[in-house]
Amino acid sequence: MKVFRAAALVAMLAGPYLAVPAAAQHMNLMPELKSKSPEEKEQDAIAEKAYRESLRKIPDAKAGADPWGNVRSEAPKPAPAKRTKTGNAAN
């Protein structure tokens, strides 16, 4: 009787895992690909060109620019000296 209960328990636990591959065979995971019409391709090309031109209009940021520099009342503090292994800045 214990063997029958153990077999029933294993069958119940393994049941959902055995059914998944069979159900997955009927699922359409990749929808059919649609080709674009020439008008759609032309619209995409125009949009891409406008996007690239808008990127060119963005000014390059300077590496040393401080956007809050005119707000501060005092000059920025210099960076602290780098410490060495011995703890002294100058060797």
Secondary structure as GFF3:
##gff-version 3
##sequence-region A 1 91
A	DSSP	alpha_helix	2	24	.	.	.	ID=ss1
A	DSSP	alpha_helix	38	56	.	.	.	ID=ss2
###
